[in-house]
Amino acid sequence: MPNILLVEDEPLWQQGITLLLNAEDDFNLIHVVDNADDAEIIFEAQTPDILLIDWKIKGNRDGLELAAKLSSKATPNRIILVTGSPPDQIPPHPYRYVPKPQIAIRLVEEIRAAMIPMDLSKVPSGH
């Protein structure tokens, strides 16, 4: 059962994503925060398996900055960017991406895909 941290600053999206995740018996939403500083504190204390991060969050850092910092400690494949911004407006990034209009359709499948163990034999050497 993956432990999930949601970093989202809009209360309506916090509630909607929480309801969606709680409807899945095998997901454990451990915390919802609205900024990078609180997300880092929760991450250090509880080490979630999945990070759901909105691009535009409260505070002096955006979700991509947070993801970049945490990717050195988390599996980058398990960071999912969740945003209402169109893909062409988001700076290039290596993370999974679910546009908010498609959350109900795609979020659960992206979390499940992120939890599939990586086949390390297919990772190029030196990485």
C-alpha positions in Angstrom: 0.0 0.0 0.0 1.8 3.2 -1.1 1.9 6.1 1.3 1.1 9.3 -0.6 1.9 12.9 0.1 -0.3 15.5 -1.7 1.2 19.0 -2.2 -1.8 21.2 -3.4 -2.7 24.7 -2.4 -6.3 24.9 -3.7 -8.8 23.6 -1.1 -11.2 22.3 -3.7 -8.5 20.2 -5.4 -7.3 19.0 -2.0 -10.7 17.7 -1.2 -11.3 16.2 -4.7 -8.0 14.4 -4.8 -8.4 13.2 -1.2 -11.8 11.7 -2.0 -10.4 10.0 -5.1 -7.5 8.5 -3.2 -9.6 7.5 -0.2 -11.9 5.6 -2.6 -9.0 3.2 -3.4 -8.5 0.6 -0.6 -4.8 0.1 -1.4 -3.7 3.8 -1.2 -2.8 5.6 2.0 -2.9 9.4 1.8 -0.6 10.3 4.7 -0.8 14.1 4.5 -2.0 17.1 2.5 0.1 20.3 2.5 0.0 23.5 0.4 3.7 24.5 0.2 7.2 23.2 -0.3 8.5 23.8 3.2 5.8 21.7 4.9 6.1 19.1 2.2 9.8 18.7 3.0 9.1 18.3 6.7 6.5 15.6 6.1 8.8 13.9 3.5 11.7 13.7 6.0 9.4 12.5 8.8 7.4 9.9 6.9 9.1 9.2 3.6 6.1 8.7 1.4 6.2 6.3 -1.6 4.4 8.7 -3.9 4.5 12.5 -4.2 1.7 14.2 -5.9 2.8 17.8 -6.4 1.0 20.8 -8.0 3.2 23.0 -10.1 2.0 26.3 -8.6 1.8 26.1 -4.8 2.0 28.6 -2.0 5.4 29.9 -0.8 8.6 30.9 -2.4 9.2 27.7 -4.4 7.0 26.0 -7.0 6.2 22.3 -7.3 9.0 21.7 -9.8 11.6 23.2 -7.5 10.3 21.0 -4.7 10.3 17.9 -6.9 13.8 18.6 -8.0 15.0 18.8 -4.4 13.1 15.7 -3.3 14.1 13.6 -6.3 17.6 13.1 -4.8 15.9 11.3 -1.9 12.8 9.9 -3.6 12.4 7.8 -6.7 11.8 10.3 -9.5 9.5 7.8 -11.1 7.2 8.2 -8.1 6.9 11.9 -8.3 3.7 12.9 -10.2 3.1 16.5 -11.2 -0.6 17.3 -10.9 -1.5 20.7 -12.4 -4.1 22.6 -14.3 -1.5 24.2 -16.5 -1.2 23.0 -20.1 1.9 20.9 -20.8 3.4 23.5 -23.1 3.4 26.1 -20.3 5.3 23.8 -17.9 9.1 23.9 -18.0 10.7 20.6 -19.1 10.7 18.0 -16.3 11.4 14.2 -15.9 8.3 13.5 -13.8 5.0 11.8 -14.5 2.3 14.3 -15.3 -1.5 14.3 -14.8 -3.4 17.4 -15.9 -6.1 18.3 -13.4 -9.0 18.0 -15.9 -8.0 14.3 -16.3 -7.4 13.5 -12.6 -10.5 11.3 -12.3 -9.4 9.2 -15.3 -5.6 9.1 -15.0 -4.4 9.7 -11.5 -5.1 6.2 -10.1 -3.5 4.5 -13.1 -0.3 6.8 -12.8 0.1 5.9 -9.1 -0.3 2.2 -9.9 2.3 2.5 -12.7 4.7 4.3 -10.5 4.6 1.5 -8.0 5.6 -1.2 -10.5 9.2 -2.1 -9.6 11.7 -0.8 -12.2 13.5 -3.3 -14.3 17.1 -2.2 -13.4 18.5 -4.3 -16.2 17.1 -1.8 -18.7 18.7 1.3 -17.0 21.7 2.4 -19.0 25.0 1.9 -17.1 26.4 4.9 -15.3 22.9 6.2 -14.1 
